[in-house]
């Protein structure tokens, strides 16, 4: 059904597609490894409690009736 040259072309095409997909997946994992946020916990030397008081009173907001 297939000739020898057609069969080798199909094998070569499948190898190229497989190699391309594997290399793209490998590049994706390499980029994922280097793009992760590596945050460290910063120790705060001042462990005192800081309280903030507001100087102006909080105003209440009233919503308009929608009628629905």
N, CA, C and O of each residue as an XYZ file, in Angstrom:
272
protein
N       0.825     -1.188      0.000
C       0.000      0.000      0.000
C       0.873      1.257      0.000
O       0.743      2.099     -0.888
N       1.766      1.390      0.996
C       2.701      2.516      1.023
C       4.023      2.063      0.428
O       4.434      0.912      0.580
N       4.668      2.980     -0.242
C       5.997      2.663     -0.744
C       7.011      2.910      0.361
O       6.673      3.451      1.414
N       8.243      2.514      0.120
C       9.268      2.642      1.149
C       9.567      4.108      1.441
O       9.792      4.462      2.599
N       9.575      4.958      0.441
C       9.865      6.375      0.680
C       8.728      7.048      1.420
O       8.971      7.926      2.248
N       7.507      6.664      1.148
C       6.362      7.240      1.853
C       6.383      6.807      3.310
O       6.060      7.600      4.194
N       6.754      5.572      3.571
C       6.803      5.065      4.926
C       7.888      5.785      5.731
O       7.665      6.113      6.896
N       9.028      6.032      5.148
C      10.097      6.737      5.869
C       9.728      8.196      6.088
O      10.113      8.787      7.097
N       8.996      8.776      5.169
C       8.549     10.161      5.358
C       7.558     10.255      6.509
O       7.594     11.207      7.288
N       6.671      9.266      6.616
C       5.723      9.263      7.729
C       6.436      9.097      9.057
O       6.098      9.770     10.031
N       7.417      8.211      9.108
C       8.174      8.008     10.340
C       8.943      9.264     10.691
O       8.980      9.657     11.857
N       9.546      9.890      9.724
C      10.295     11.122      9.967
C       9.365     12.231     10.452
O       9.717     12.982     11.362
N       8.193     12.336      9.858
C       7.223     13.356     10.274
C       6.772     13.107     11.714
O       6.686     14.048     12.503
N       6.486     11.861     12.062
C       6.086     11.551     13.432
C       7.206     11.821     14.424
O       6.946     12.296     15.530
N       8.430     11.531     14.055
C       9.570     11.813     14.934
C       9.746     13.317     15.145
O      10.020     13.758     16.261
N       9.592     14.087     14.104
C       9.728     15.545     14.222
C       8.621     16.114     15.101
O       8.880     16.970     15.946
N       7.396     15.647     14.908
C       6.279     16.131     15.732
C       6.486     15.744     17.193
O       6.264     16.560     18.087
N       6.911     14.504     17.439
C       7.150     14.047     18.805
C       8.272     14.840     19.456
O       8.145     15.256     20.608
N       9.361     15.054     18.743
C      10.483     15.817     19.282
C      10.073     17.251     19.576
O      10.487     17.811     20.591
N       9.277     17.851     18.719
C       8.835     19.232     18.925
C       7.954     19.338     20.165
O       8.132     20.248     20.974
N       7.018     18.431     20.319
C       6.121     18.477     21.483
C       6.895     18.236     22.769
O       6.671     18.932     23.760
N       7.803     17.263     22.775
C       8.587     16.978     23.977
C       9.469     18.168     24.341
O       9.594     18.505     25.518
N      10.077     18.804     23.351
C      10.938     19.953     23.655
C      10.124     21.138     24.161
O      10.593     21.864     25.037
N       8.918     21.356     23.634
C       8.078     22.447     24.125
C       7.612     22.202     25.559
O       7.548     23.134     26.361
N       7.291     20.962     25.878
C       6.894     20.634     27.249
C       8.072     20.825     28.201
O       7.895     21.328     29.310
N       9.263     20.429     27.780
C      10.452     20.599     28.623
C      10.748     22.078     28.849
O      11.073     22.474     29.969
N      10.640     22.893     27.815
C      10.852     24.342     27.966
C       9.805     24.931     28.890
O      10.111     25.822     29.681
N       8.576     24.448     28.802
C       7.506     24.936     29.666
C       7.814     24.649     31.135
O       7.620     25.518     31.984
N       8.293     23.437     31.446
C       8.624     23.110     32.824
C       9.835     23.899     33.322
O       9.889     24.270     34.494
N      10.795     24.157     32.452
C      11.949     24.965     32.850
C      11.511     26.389     33.163
O      11.944     26.963     34.163
N      10.666     26.961     32.329
C      10.161     28.310     32.596
C       9.315     28.348     33.856
O       9.361     29.327     34.601
N       8.551     27.310     34.104
C       7.736     27.246     35.312
C       8.604     27.183     36.562
O       8.268     27.789     37.579
N       9.692     26.472     36.497
C      10.577     26.349     37.655
C      11.242     27.683     37.977
O      11.421     28.007     39.151
N      11.610     28.455     36.972
C      12.289     29.722     37.215
C      11.335     30.883     37.466
O      11.778     31.943     37.908
N      10.034     30.717     37.199
C       9.107     31.822     37.378
C       8.367     31.771     38.701
O       7.567     32.664     38.978
N       8.602     30.765     39.526
C       7.905     30.652     40.805
C       8.368     31.752     41.754
O       9.545     32.110     41.785
N       7.408     32.286     42.534
C       7.750     33.282     43.542
C       8.389     32.583     44.717
O       7.786     31.711     45.344
N       9.595     32.965     45.006
C      10.294     32.384     46.143
C      10.386     33.450     47.219
O      11.370     34.186     47.302
N       9.355     33.523     48.036
C       9.317     34.531     49.082
C       9.750     33.910     50.393
O       9.465     32.746     50.673
N      10.429     34.690     51.175
C      10.854     34.253     52.494
C      10.130     35.079     53.533
O       9.786     36.236     53.295
N       9.902     34.482     54.679
C       9.252     35.215     55.753
C      10.246     36.194     56.351
O      11.353     35.823     56.739
N       9.831     37.447     56.418
C      10.672     38.468     57.021
C      10.309     38.573     58.499
O       9.146     38.761     58.855
N      11.296     38.452     59.328
C      11.057     38.562     60.751
C      11.024     40.025     61.141
O      11.946     40.785     60.842
N       9.969     40.404     61.803
C       9.818     41.779     62.244
C      10.402     41.894     63.658
O      10.004     41.165     64.566
N      11.337     42.807     63.823
C      11.979     42.960     65.123
C      11.045     43.621     66.131
O      11.111     43.323     67.324
N      10.189     44.501     65.670
C       9.242     45.169     66.560
C       7.953     44.359     66.577
O       7.199     44.356     65.603
N       7.707     43.681     67.677
C       6.510     42.868     67.768
C       5.441     43.542     68.609
O       4.527     42.880     69.102
N       5.547     44.836     68.773
C       4.556     45.564     69.547
C       3.274     45.735     68.770
O       3.265     45.689     67.540
N       2.190     45.933     69.497
C       0.885     46.110     68.871
C       0.709     47.583     68.539
O       0.902     48.448     69.393
N       0.353     47.855     67.327
C       0.132     49.223     66.881
C      -1.356     49.381     66.620
O      -1.940     48.640     65.830
N      -1.962     50.351     67.290
C      -3.376     50.599     67.059
C      -3.524     51.944     66.374
O      -2.888     52.929     66.749
N      -4.375     51.962     65.364
C      -4.599     53.179     64.590
C      -6.010     53.652     64.890
O      -6.973     52.898     64.752
N      -6.121     54.888     65.294
C      -7.438     55.456     65.579
C      -7.787     56.457     64.500
O      -6.957     57.260     64.074
N      -9.002     56.391     64.079
C      -9.473     57.298     63.056
C      -9.854     58.631     63.704
O     -10.474     58.646     64.767
N      -9.489     59.742     63.075
C      -9.781     61.058     63.646
C     -11.146     61.581     63.219
O     -11.727     62.423     63.904
N     -11.662     61.093     62.097
C     -12.983     61.566     61.690
C     -13.985     60.425     61.839
O     -13.645     59.264     61.609
N     -15.211     60.750     62.220
C     -16.206     59.696     62.428
C     -16.603     59.053     61.101
O     -16.618     59.693     60.050
N     -16.919     57.783     61.191
C     -17.340     57.073     59.976
C     -18.770     57.432     59.633
O     -19.656     57.373     60.487
N     -18.993     57.803     58.394
C     -20.329     58.188     57.958
C     -21.063     56.963     57.445
O     -20.478     56.108     56.780
N     -22.348     56.883     57.760
C     -23.146     55.776     57.278
C     -23.612     56.096     55.871
O     -23.976     57.231     55.563
N     -23.595     55.100     55.040
C     -24.068     55.280     53.668
C     -25.392     54.572     53.529
O     -25.521     53.411     53.917
N     -26.372     55.250     52.983
C     -27.698     54.681     52.773
C     -27.867     54.408     51.284
O     -27.550     55.242     50.436
N     -28.370     53.222     50.997
C     -28.610     52.868     49.605
C     -30.015     53.271     49.212
O     -30.953     53.186     50.005
N     -30.140     53.708     47.987
C     -31.443     54.097     47.466
C     -32.259     52.847     47.165
O     -31.707     51.836     46.731
N     -33.585     52.908     47.394
C     -34.414     51.742     47.064
C     -34.472     51.528     45.549
O     -34.592     52.473     44.770
N     -34.383     50.283     45.172
C     -34.366     49.986     43.723
C     -35.752     49.678     43.186
O     -35.991     49.844     41.990
N     -36.663     49.240     44.023
C     -38.020     48.951     43.572
C     -38.172     47.607     42.939
O     -39.225     47.313     42.375
N     -37.157     46.772     43.008
C     -37.314     45.455     42.388
C     -37.681     44.407     43.391
O     -37.850     43.242     43.033
